[in-house]
Amino acid sequence: MRMFLPGDDDIELTVCFSVSDSKGEVAAIETELLKDYRFGQQQLIEIWGQACAIAITKAYPLSSLAKKQPTVLVICGPDQNGSIGLVCARHLRMFEYEPTIYHPKRSSQSLHQDFTVQCEKMDIPFLSYLPTEVQLINDAYNLVIDAMLGPEADCANIKEPYSGILVTLKQIKTPIVSVDVPSGWDVEETSQDGINPEVLISLTAPKKCAVSFSGKHFLAGRFLPYDIQKKYELNLPDYPGTDCLIEL
């Protein structure tokens, strides 16, 4: 991944969070958006989920998919990344992909439940279990969307069913697209021993761990107010035209 450093005209992307307090700044930015700027949580999740779906269409257009059916498996966690995955699946369905959702631990939050119902109403199927035989996943799906564990997750203490899912994802040959932070990665570490996604979609701004990511990398954060960008010295790139995301 290319970096943007002050005084270097040849480098394009900034590491937006400090090494020492990456999780803290992620939380602080979201708190300001919700409280000071009066964004709604549902609004933010919808923006992020739609942008993730658009990024997937750019990275893997329908015409490029290897299988006859444009099948996509979306694995959702119980927290905000899982909600983003649900919204992403809904938009992928509208973009004529065929998503299937695996959502092993559903949140009790009403907002999360609303996104689940929206997917159900669009006839998006939900798996009751994830096959442990990796060839079944390789044969059934063109892509796997990792929307399990976000930047707030404690990667040193991942519990079932997600620890088992990560073991499976490390073995599959199907391309993986990760939302914001690849599940199992420490948001503040640049060296990782976990799943190896082909595509990473950073939300709002890239996290510290993205420095070591070498695949196709998108940023979805055009909605971010300029005052917040300046306050946290994000130095985000200019988005082309009217696009809601940019490939870094």
Phi, psi and omega per residue, in radians:
M1 nan 2.315 3.119
R2 -1.326 2.589 -3.062
M3 -2.019 2.672 2.995
F4 -1.950 2.093 3.131
L5 -2.128 2.448 3.139
P6 -0.908 2.273 3.094
G7 1.495 -0.027 3.128
D8 -1.907 1.924 -3.055
D9 -1.379 -0.186 -3.033
D10 -1.687 -0.034 -2.997
I11 -2.075 2.465 -2.851
E12 -1.970 -0.348 -2.987
L13 -2.109 2.382 3.102
T14 -1.628 2.589 2.828
V15 -1.497 1.944 -2.851
C16 -1.496 -0.301 -3.076
F17 -1.995 2.544 3.133
S18 -1.175 2.670 -3.140
V19 -1.116 -0.586 -2.989
S20 -1.441 -0.414 -2.995
D21 -2.463 0.784 -3.066
S22 -1.072 -0.889 -3.124
K23 -1.086 -0.642 -3.136
G24 -1.103 -0.714 -3.132
E25 -1.265 -0.622 3.049
V26 -0.992 -0.854 -3.128
A27 -1.157 -0.678 -3.109
A28 -1.146 -0.734 3.123
I29 -1.098 -0.793 -3.130
E30 -1.140 -0.661 3.106
T31 -1.087 -0.752 3.105
E32 -1.105 -0.712 3.122
L33 -1.061 -0.730 -3.079
L34 -1.324 -0.757 -3.004
K35 -1.608 -0.823 -3.045
D36 -1.484 -0.673 -3.094
Y37 -1.681 -0.094 3.045
R38 1.085 0.534 2.905
F39 -1.202 2.559 3.014
G40 -1.607 2.604 3.124
Q41 -1.065 -0.722 3.106
Q42 -1.069 -0.682 3.123
Q43 -1.073 -0.815 -3.137
L44 -1.112 -0.773 -3.128
I45 -1.109 -0.671 3.109
E46 -1.136 -0.767 3.111
I47 -1.037 -0.862 -3.108
W48 -1.138 -0.771 -3.098
G49 -1.117 -0.733 3.107
Q50 -1.138 -0.745 3.133
A51 -1.086 -0.673 3.099
C52 -1.076 -0.755 3.133
A53 -1.100 -0.725 3.121
I54 -1.120 -0.725 3.104
A55 -1.048 -0.699 3.140
I56 -1.134 -0.695 3.107
T57 -1.132 -0.531 3.105
K58 -1.315 -0.697 -3.119
A59 -1.336 -0.608 -3.077
Y60 -2.378 1.314 3.095
P61 -1.025 2.683 -3.133
L62 -0.911 -0.705 -3.083
S63 -1.174 -0.292 -3.086
S64 -1.641 -0.168 -3.044
L65 -1.233 2.444 -3.016
A66 -1.322 -0.553 -3.049
K67 -1.589 2.722 -3.110
K68 -1.069 -0.714 3.112
Q69 -1.676 2.381 -3.085
P70 -1.414 1.065 -3.031
T71 -1.377 2.447 3.129
V72 -2.435 2.313 3.060
L73 -1.777 2.158 3.139
V74 -1.926 2.018 -3.127
I75 -1.766 2.059 -3.010
C76 -1.940 2.392 3.034
G77 -1.551 -3.096 -3.045
P78 -1.500 -0.198 -3.016
D79 -1.890 -2.663 -2.987
Q80 -1.106 -0.681 3.109
N81 -1.059 -0.589 3.086
G82 -1.148 -0.717 3.076
S83 -1.085 -0.714 3.098
I84 -1.079 -0.702 3.089
G85 -1.066 -0.687 3.106
L86 -1.102 -0.783 3.114
V87 -1.129 -0.723 3.099
C88 -1.017 -0.786 3.137
A89 -1.061 -0.729 3.139
R90 -1.083 -0.769 3.134
H91 -1.212 -0.650 3.073
L92 -1.046 -0.664 3.093
R93 -1.086 -0.697 3.122
M94 -1.242 -0.400 3.093
F95 -1.552 0.189 3.016
E96 1.352 0.316 2.890
Y97 -1.445 2.971 -3.133
E98 -2.102 1.422 -3.122
P99 -1.351 2.560 2.921
T100 -2.153 2.444 -3.070
I101 -1.926 2.331 2.916
Y102 -1.957 2.051 -2.986
H103 -2.366 1.353 -2.926
P104 -1.206 -0.523 -3.121
K105 -2.282 1.732 -3.074
R106 -1.408 2.452 3.140
S107 -1.293 2.652 3.069
S108 -1.505 -0.092 -3.140
Q109 -1.162 2.379 -3.073
S110 -1.076 -0.621 -3.132
L111 -1.120 -0.778 3.105
H112 -1.067 -0.727 3.123
Q113 -1.140 -0.629 3.109
D114 -1.076 -0.790 3.133
F115 -1.110 -0.619 3.109
T116 -1.119 -0.804 3.128
V117 -1.073 -0.699 3.129
Q118 -1.026 -0.727 3.099
C119 -1.167 -0.742 3.130
E120 -1.080 -0.692 -3.140
K121 -1.185 -0.361 3.090
M122 -1.651 0.228 3.078
D123 1.071 0.565 3.024
I124 -1.440 2.129 -3.098
P125 -1.258 2.616 3.063
F126 -2.011 2.270 3.077
L127 -1.344 2.497 3.061
S128 -1.490 -0.369 3.076
Y129 -2.709 2.781 3.091
L130 -1.756 2.167 3.141
P131 -1.033 2.380 3.059
T132 -1.491 -0.283 3.050
E133 -1.408 1.844 -2.959
V134 -1.099 -0.470 -3.115
Q135 -1.132 -0.516 3.093
L136 -1.105 -0.682 3.102
I137 -1.224 -0.775 3.126
N138 -1.024 -0.668 -3.094
D139 -1.333 -0.488 -2.980
A140 -1.621 -0.489 -2.938
Y141 -2.237 2.502 3.031
N142 -1.348 -0.592 -3.049
L143 -2.505 2.696 2.932
V144 -2.122 2.210 3.103
I145 -1.728 2.063 -3.138
D146 -1.597 1.727 3.086
A147 -2.113 0.747 -3.046
M148 -1.544 -1.222 -2.936
L149 -2.010 2.085 -3.097
G150 -1.537 -2.928 -3.090
P151 -1.135 -0.332 -3.126
E152 -1.455 -0.132 -3.049
A153 -1.247 2.578 3.060
D154 -1.629 1.724 -3.033
C155 -1.198 -0.278 3.116
A156 -1.466 -0.115 -3.077
N157 -2.446 0.970 3.138
I158 -1.486 2.180 -3.062
K159 -1.820 2.945 3.057
E160 -1.141 2.594 0.099
P161 -1.482 -0.040 -2.975
Y162 -1.262 -0.558 3.085
S163 -1.101 -0.693 3.102
G164 -1.206 -0.661 3.096
I165 -1.094 -0.709 3.136
L166 -1.105 -0.662 3.083
V167 -1.037 -0.746 3.121
T168 -1.148 -0.773 -3.088
L169 -1.153 -0.468 3.099
K170 -1.211 -0.306 -3.045
Q171 -1.797 -0.335 -3.041
I172 -1.279 2.707 3.056
K173 -1.708 -0.246 3.100
T174 -1.086 2.330 3.121
P175 -1.016 2.457 3.137
I176 -1.942 2.377 3.004
V177 -1.990 2.120 -3.117
S178 -1.798 2.457 3.128
V179 -1.638 2.020 3.022
D180 1.218 -1.051 3.104
V181 -2.405 2.194 3.083
P182 -0.989 2.287 -3.101
S183 -1.030 2.318 -3.094
G184 1.668 -0.201 3.099
W185 -1.539 2.521 3.009
D186 -1.409 2.188 -3.053
V187 -1.047 -0.414 -3.063
E188 -1.788 0.033 -3.063
E189 -1.922 2.444 3.139
T190 -1.646 -0.142 3.106
S191 -1.990 2.168 -3.002
Q192 -2.222 2.612 3.023
D193 -2.296 1.396 -3.082
G194 -2.671 -2.579 3.114
I195 -1.169 2.780 -3.061
N196 -2.161 1.414 -3.105
P197 -1.218 2.620 3.021
E198 -1.382 -0.509 -3.072
V199 -2.310 2.407 3.029
L200 -2.132 2.302 3.087
I201 -1.986 1.763 3.114
S202 -1.353 2.451 -3.125
L203 -1.893 2.304 -3.120
T204 1.268 -1.054 3.087
A205 -2.782 2.663 -3.141
P206 -1.101 2.527 3.098
K207 -1.594 2.891 -3.080
K208 -0.968 -0.694 -3.076
C209 -1.118 -0.386 -3.103
A210 -1.176 -0.248 3.126
V211 -1.018 -0.609 -3.079
S212 -1.620 0.083 -3.124
F213 -1.476 2.267 -3.049
S214 -1.960 0.048 -3.125
G215 -1.545 -2.822 3.102
K216 -1.310 2.243 -2.979
H217 -2.240 2.158 3.094
F218 -1.965 2.659 3.045
L219 -2.135 2.223 3.079
A220 -2.042 1.720 -3.088
G221 -2.802 0.410 -3.035
R222 -1.184 -0.362 -3.122
F223 -1.284 -0.215 -2.964
L224 -1.166 2.157 -3.119
P225 -1.020 2.542 -3.080
Y226 -1.087 -0.604 -3.130
D227 -1.118 -0.637 3.095
I228 -1.210 -0.726 3.101
Q229 -1.005 -0.744 -3.122
K230 -1.224 -0.756 -3.094
K231 -1.024 -0.740 -3.083
Y232 -1.692 0.155 3.077
E233 0.882 0.896 -3.057
L234 -1.332 -0.547 3.124
N235 0.890 0.864 -3.078
L236 -1.277 2.672 3.135
P237 -1.259 2.850 3.068
D238 -1.394 2.295 3.121
Y239 -1.414 2.467 -3.124
P240 -1.327 2.410 3.033
G241 0.908 -2.190 3.115
T242 -1.896 0.295 -3.086
D243 -1.150 2.522 3.107
C244 -1.577 -0.068 3.113
L245 -2.582 2.894 -3.108
I246 -2.450 2.479 3.021
E247 -1.515 2.242 -3.059
L248 -1.585 nan nan
